[in-house]
Amino acid sequence: MAELSGTNMDYLAAFEKFNSEFPIKNEIANRFRQDAFEFFKKHGLPTRKIENWKYTGLKVLSENSFFPARPLSSLPQEIAAKIESFQNDEILDLVFFNGQMRPELSTKSTEGFSVKKSLIKSEEESISNLPGDLHFQALNGMFANDEIEIVIADKVTLNRPLRLFFFTHLNDGPSLMIHPRVRLKVGESAKATVIESHCNLEKARYFVNSLVQIEAKKHSNLSYVFYQEQSETAVHVAQSLFNLAEASRLQIFSFHTGSLISRHNVEVNLTQENSEADLLGLAVLSDSQHCDNKTLIRHSVGHCTTRQIYKSILSGESRYVFSGKIKIAPGAQKASSEQLNKNLLISTKAEVNSEPQLEVEADDVKATHGSTVGQLSEEEIFYFKSRGISREKALDLLSFGFAADLVERIESKDVQKWLKEQLKKSFFKLSQESPKKAKSLGEI
């Protein structure tokens, strides 16, 4: 067994206490929890020595103690009122507070889909056989009491977006670690837009380790938006794991503007022919924020199409990491996959590490990848200045257009509108690093 650091020992001690206070009597679920514990006991948290984590250090998790969030029988009225202020009738909300679903704050109507709480389970033999990052799979399995299972019925079209609305609040307690776990099943020939949204109700240090597993049945059409606006001192590791069946259609939009350190693992497994996936990603970072987007697309069969475009806008001393891998298996003929990462630096101290990758084991395929890092074109800026627009305003408009291009690819106009409002908020925050920019950014 590898020698574990004191921090890993803290997590193990926290688990022992948690497991004694919240035991699982179901044999299968308890075996899964214990398997997760044994895996973490052996491997601990990932370090930079691991290839997948060489650009992202988790020192903040070793310098602070985090404690499992405890379920509350009821929420303080002021917190419930704050959460309700974020809601509107245009969105179906499933509200989570510190990782626990709150039915009393969620949308009462569940027409076309069902929601239930179930015991943690795995159809795999052990943690080591699961998809995603196994270190955080194990940590999630250790501390998650249960998982929420959402099923969108066959042939249903949800007329409103369904939002998984995650709020974090310490309530004057210690730094928390939160391990939400959701399983989403999209029925055959169903069509839906699902938003996974993470935000905080206070500026505080905490650690979120979220896991959402999505199964899309044949001929389904899913638009999935991941949005995190966590505290600027928080750490968020998120995993979104997708399995696509025959002729299913998936569009993903991943948008990061919060957290001190954020990592989003997106895995798409195309298991049957004629499925299609578009992955869009955007990070707008300032100060010392660090965002790491890791994608893995597996073309397990042929005649499938995938496209990726990930962008970042970096200010201050922020850092962005993109690692995208496309794996085309032997026999996956007629597969088509495109990947592009574009990064815009508006600070000389910002930094990008970009690693688009291809692993192609079939010979009749189309696969491309590329990456760019740079600043705005002086020719474009001159064009604006020649029309009486200041250089500062030109920079703002061009940066916003660079980002908004991705938002406009979202199929749902309602979601487009909502995302553009979030984008404006992130740009205004970006402007705070330079007070002279604040006014013009706020007017975009």
C-alpha positions in Angstrom: 0.0 0.0 0.0 1.3 3.5 -0.9 2.2 5.7 2.1 -0.6 8.1 2.6 -0.2 11.7 3.7 -1.7 13.1 6.9 -4.5 14.6 4.8 -5.6 11.3 3.5 -5.6 10.0 7.0 -7.9 12.8 7.9 -10.4 11.6 5.3 -10.1 8.1 6.5 -10.8 9.2 10.1 -13.7 11.3 9.0 -15.1 8.3 7.2 -14.8 6.0 10.2 -16.9 8.5 12.3 -19.4 9.1 9.5 -19.8 5.3 8.9 -20.5 4.7 12.6 -23.1 7.5 12.7 -24.8 6.8 9.4 -24.4 3.0 8.8 -25.9 1.3 5.7 -27.8 -1.9 6.6 -28.3 -3.0 3.0 -25.6 -5.5 2.1 -24.9 -4.4 -1.5 -24.8 -0.7 -0.6 -22.6 -1.3 2.4 -20.2 -3.4 0.3 -20.0 -0.6 -2.2 -19.2 1.9 0.6 -16.5 -0.4 2.1 -15.0 -1.1 -1.4 -14.7 2.7 -1.9 -13.1 3.0 1.5 -10.5 0.3 0.7 -9.7 1.9 -2.6 -9.2 5.4 -1.1 -7.2 3.9 1.8 -4.8 2.4 -0.8 -4.6 5.3 -3.3 -5.6 8.5 -1.5 -6.1 11.8 -3.3 -4.4 12.2 -6.7 -1.1 14.1 -6.9 0.8 15.8 -9.7 2.7 12.6 -10.2 -0.4 11.1 -11.8 -0.5 12.0 -15.5 -4.2 13.1 -15.4 -3.4 15.6 -12.6 0.0 16.9 -13.5 -1.3 20.5 -14.1 -3.7 20.7 -11.2 -2.5 20.5 -7.6 -4.9 19.8 -4.7 -2.7 21.4 -2.0 -5.7 23.3 -0.7 -7.3 19.9 0.2 -4.3 19.1 2.3 -4.0 22.4 4.1 -7.6 22.5 5.3 -9.9 20.1 7.2 -13.2 19.3 5.7 -16.1 17.6 7.4 -19.1 15.7 5.9 -22.3 17.8 5.7 -25.0 16.5 8.0 -28.6 16.3 6.8 -30.9 18.9 8.3 -34.6 18.1 9.1 -35.6 21.6 8.1 -33.8 24.7 6.7 -33.7 28.1 8.4 -36.4 30.3 7.0 -33.9 32.9 5.7 -32.0 30.3 3.8 -35.1 28.8 2.3 -36.2 32.3 1.2 -32.8 33.0 -0.4 -33.1 29.8 -2.4 -36.6 30.6 -3.5 -35.4 33.9 -4.8 -33.4 32.1 -7.5 -36.4 30.2 -8.8 -39.1 31.0 -11.4 -41.9 29.2 -13.2 -39.9 28.8 -16.4 -37.7 26.1 -14.9 -38.5 22.8 -13.2 -36.3 22.7 -10.1 -34.9 19.9 -8.0 -33.3 21.7 -5.2 -30.3 20.3 -3.3 -28.9 21.9 -0.1 -25.4 20.7 1.0 -25.8 17.7 -1.3 -29.2 16.6 0.1 -32.4 17.0 -2.0 -35.0 19.2 -0.5 -38.5 18.2 -1.8 -40.2 21.1 0.0 -38.2 23.6 -2.1 -38.4 21.7 -5.4 -41.0 22.0 -8.1 -44.1 20.1 -7.1 -45.0 19.0 -10.7 -43.0 16.0 -12.0 -45.1 15.3 -15.1 -43.1 13.3 -17.6 -40.4 12.3 -15.2 -40.0 10.6 -11.8 -37.6 11.3 -8.9 -36.7 8.9 -6.1 -34.1 8.4 -3.5 -32.3 5.1 -3.6 -29.4 3.3 -2.0 -26.0 3.7 -3.6 -25.4 0.9 -6.0 -23.0 -0.1 -8.7 -23.5 -2.5 -11.5 -19.8 -3.0 -11.6 -17.9 -5.4 -9.5 -15.7 -2.8 -7.8 -14.6 0.9 -7.7 -11.7 0.0 -10.0 -14.1 -0.9 -12.8 -16.1 2.4 -12.8 -15.7 5.2 -15.3 -14.4 8.6 -14.4 -11.7 9.6 -11.9 -11.5 6.7 -9.4 -10.0 8.7 -6.6 -13.1 10.9 -6.4 -15.4 8.1 -7.3 -14.2 6.4 -4.2 -14.4 9.5 -2.0 -18.0 10.1 -3.2 -18.9 6.5 -2.5 -17.5 6.7 1.0 -19.5 9.7 2.1 -22.7 9.7 0.0 -25.6 8.1 1.9 -27.8 7.6 -1.1 -28.3 8.7 -4.7 -31.1 10.5 -6.4 -32.5 8.7 -9.4 -34.3 10.7 -12.1 -36.1 9.0 -14.9 -37.5 10.8 -17.9 -40.2 8.6 -19.4 -40.1 7.2 -22.9 -41.4 9.5 -25.7 -41.8 12.4 -23.4 -40.8 16.0 -24.3 -40.1 18.2 -21.3 -41.4 21.6 -22.2 -39.4 23.3 -19.5 -35.7 22.8 -18.6 -35.2 20.5 -15.6 -32.6 22.0 -13.2 -30.6 20.2 -10.6 -30.1 23.2 -8.4 -27.2 22.7 -5.9 -26.7 25.2 -3.0 -23.9 25.1 -0.5 -24.0 27.0 2.8 -21.9 26.4 5.9 -24.5 28.0 8.3 -21.6 29.2 10.6 -20.3 25.7 10.9 -16.9 24.2 9.9 -15.6 23.8 6.3 -17.8 21.1 4.6 -17.2 18.5 2.0 -20.3 17.6 0.0 -20.7 14.5 -2.2 -23.9 14.7 -4.2 -24.7 11.7 -6.3 -27.3 11.7 -9.1 -28.3 9.1 -11.7 -30.3 10.4 -14.7 -32.0 8.1 -17.2 -33.4 9.6 -20.4 -36.1 7.4 -22.0 -36.4 6.1 -25.5 -37.3 8.9 -28.0 -37.5 11.4 -25.1 -36.4 15.0 -25.4 -35.2 17.2 -22.5 -33.0 20.0 -21.4 -31.3 19.4 -18.1 -29.3 22.0 -16.2 -26.8 21.1 -13.4 -26.2 24.3 -11.5 -23.9 24.8 -8.5 -23.7 28.0 -6.5 -23.2 29.1 -2.9 -25.1 31.3 -0.5 -22.0 32.7 1.2 -18.3 33.3 0.5 -16.7 30.4 2.3 -14.2 27.6 1.9 -15.7 24.2 1.2 -15.2 21.2 -1.1 -17.8 19.7 -3.5 -17.3 16.3 -5.1 -20.3 15.9 -7.4 -21.1 12.9 -9.5 -23.9 12.7 -12.2 -24.3 9.6 -14.3 -26.5 9.9 -17.4 -27.9 7.1 -19.6 -29.5 8.2 -22.8 -31.7 5.5 -24.5 -32.1 5.1 -28.2 -33.5 8.0 -30.3 -33.4 10.3 -27.2 -32.4 14.0 -27.5 -30.7 15.5 -24.4 -29.3 19.0 -24.0 -27.2 19.1 -20.8 -25.8 22.3 -19.2 -23.3 22.3 -16.4 -22.8 25.6 -14.6 -20.8 26.3 -11.5 -20.6 29.6 -9.7 -19.1 28.5 -6.5 -17.3 30.5 -3.8 -14.0 31.9 -5.0 -12.3 30.0 -2.1 -14.0 26.7 -2.8 -12.8 23.5 -4.5 -15.2 21.7 -6.9 -14.4 18.4 -8.6 -17.3 17.4 -10.8 -17.9 14.3 -12.9 -20.5 14.0 -15.7 -20.5 10.5 -17.2 -22.7 9.8 -20.3 -23.6 6.6 -22.0 -25.3 7.0 -25.4 -27.5 4.3 -27.1 -28.5 3.9 -30.7 -29.3 7.1 -32.6 -29.3 9.3 -29.5 -28.4 13.0 -29.6 -26.5 14.8 -26.9 -25.4 18.4 -26.5 -23.3 19.4 -23.5 -22.4 22.9 -22.4 -19.9 23.3 -19.5 -19.6 26.8 -18.0 -17.2 27.7 -15.2 -16.9 31.0 -13.6 -16.5 30.2 -9.9 -14.3 28.2 -7.5 -10.7 28.7 -6.5 -10.0 25.3 -8.1 -12.4 23.5 -10.4 -12.1 20.3 -12.2 -14.8 18.9 -14.6 -14.4 15.4 -16.0 -16.7 14.7 -18.9 -16.9 11.2 -20.3 -19.0 10.3 -23.3 -19.3 6.6 -24.3 -20.9 6.0 -27.6 -22.1 2.4 -27.3 -24.3 2.0 -30.3 -24.3 3.2 -33.8 -25.6 6.5 -35.2 -25.4 8.4 -32.0 -24.1 12.0 -32.0 -22.6 14.3 -29.3 -21.5 18.0 -29.3 -19.4 19.1 -26.3 -19.1 22.9 -25.7 -17.1 24.3 -22.8 -16.4 27.8 -21.5 -14.4 29.1 -18.6 -14.2 32.8 -17.6 -11.5 33.2 -14.9 -9.9 36.0 -13.0 -7.5 36.6 -10.0 -5.9 33.2 -9.1 -8.6 30.9 -10.2 -7.7 27.5 -11.7 -10.0 25.5 -14.0 -9.2 22.1 -15.4 -11.5 20.6 -18.1 -10.9 17.0 -18.9 -12.9 15.2 -21.6 -12.8 11.6 -22.8 -14.9 10.5 -25.8 -15.0 6.8 -26.5 -16.2 5.8 -30.0 -16.8 2.1 -29.0 -18.7 1.5 -32.2 -18.7 3.0 -35.7 -21.0 5.4 -37.5 -21.0 7.9 -34.7 -20.2 11.6 -34.7 -18.7 13.9 -32.0 -17.6 17.5 -32.0 -15.9 19.5 -29.3 -15.2 23.2 -28.9 -13.8 24.4 -25.5 -12.9 28.1 -24.9 -11.4 30.1 -22.0 -11.0 33.8 -21.2 -8.3 34.4 -18.7 -7.5 37.5 -16.6 -5.2 38.2 -13.6 -3.1 35.2 -12.7 -5.7 32.6 -13.6 -4.8 29.3 -15.1 -6.8 27.0 -17.4 -6.1 23.4 -18.3 -7.7 21.5 -21.1 -7.1 17.8 -21.7 -9.3 16.2 -24.3 -8.9 12.6 -25.5 -10.8 10.9 -28.3 -10.5 7.1 -28.4 -11.7 5.3 -31.5 -11.8 1.6 -30.9 -10.8 -1.1 -33.4 -13.7 -1.8 -35.7 -15.3 1.6 -35.0 -15.3 2.4 -38.8 -16.9 5.6 -40.2 -16.5 7.4 -36.9 -16.1 11.1 -37.1 -14.7 13.3 -34.3 -13.5 16.9 -34.2 -11.9 18.7 -31.3 -10.8 22.3 -30.8 -9.6 24.3 -27.9 -9.3 28.1 -28.1 -8.0 30.3 -25.4 -8.0 34.1 -25.0 -5.5 35.8 -22.7 -6.3 39.3 -21.5 -3.5 39.3 -19.0 0.2 38.6 -19.4 0.3 36.6 -16.2 -2.5 34.2 -17.1 -1.5 30.7 -18.2 -2.9 27.8 -20.4 -2.0 24.2 -20.7 -3.8 22.5 -23.6 -3.5 18.9 -24.6 -5.9 17.7 -27.3 -5.3 14.0 -27.9 -6.3 11.2 -30.4 -6.1 7.5 -30.0 -7.3 6.0 -33.3 -7.4 2.2 -33.8 -9.6 2.0 -36.8 -8.6 3.0 -40.4 -11.8 4.4 -42.0 -12.4 7.4 -39.7 -12.3 11.2 -39.7 -10.6 12.7 -36.6 -9.1 16.1 -36.2 -7.9 18.2 -33.2 -6.4 21.6 -32.6 -5.5 24.2 -30.0 -4.9 28.0 -30.1 -3.7 30.4 -27.4 -3.5 34.1 -28.0 -4.7 37.7 -27.5 -7.2 39.7 -29.5 -6.2 40.8 -33.0 -5.0 44.3 -33.3 -6.7 44.5 -36.7 -10.1 43.8 -35.1 -9.4 46.4 -32.4 -8.4 49.0 -35.1 -11.7 48.3 -36.9 -13.7 49.3 -33.8 -11.5 52.3 -33.1 -11.9 53.5 -36.7 -15.7 53.7 -36.0 -15.3 55.8 -32.8 -15.3 53.0 -30.3 -12.6 53.1 -27.6 -9.9 50.4 -27.4 -11.2 49.4 -24.0 -14.8 49.0 -25.2 -13.5 47.1 -28.3 -11.7 44.7 -26.1 -14.8 44.1 -24.0 -17.1 43.6 -27.0 -14.7 41.2 -28.8 -14.1 39.2 -25.6 -17.8 38.9 -25.0 -18.4 37.9 -28.6 -15.7 35.2 -28.3 -17.6 33.6 -25.5 -21.2 34.3 -26.6 -20.5 32.4 -29.9 -20.6 29.2 -27.8 -23.8 30.1 -25.9 -25.6 30.8 -29.2 -25.0 27.2 -30.2 -27.3 26.0 -27.5 -30.5 24.7 -29.0 -32.9 26.0 -26.4 -33.6 29.8 -26.7 -34.7 30.0 -23.1 -31.4 28.4 -21.9 -29.5 30.7 -24.3 -31.1 33.7 -22.6 -30.4 32.4 -19.1 -26.7 31.6 -20.0 -26.1 35.0 -21.5 -27.3 36.6 -18.2 -24.8 34.4 -16.3 -22.1 35.3 -18.9 -22.7 39.0 -18.3 -22.4 38.4 -14.5 -19.0 36.7 -15.0 -17.8 39.5 -17.3 -18.7 42.1 -14.8 -16.8 40.1 -12.1 -13.8 40.0 -14.5 -13.9 43.7 -14.9 -13.4 44.3 -11.2 -9.7 43.5 -11.6 -9.5 46.8 -13.6 -11.9 49.4 -12.3 -11.6 51.4 -15.5 -13.3 48.5 -17.3 -16.2 48.0 -15.0 -18.5 50.5 -16.5 -18.2 49.3 -20.1 -18.4 45.6 -19.2 -21.5 46.2 -17.2 -23.2 47.8 -20.2 -22.6 44.7 -22.5 
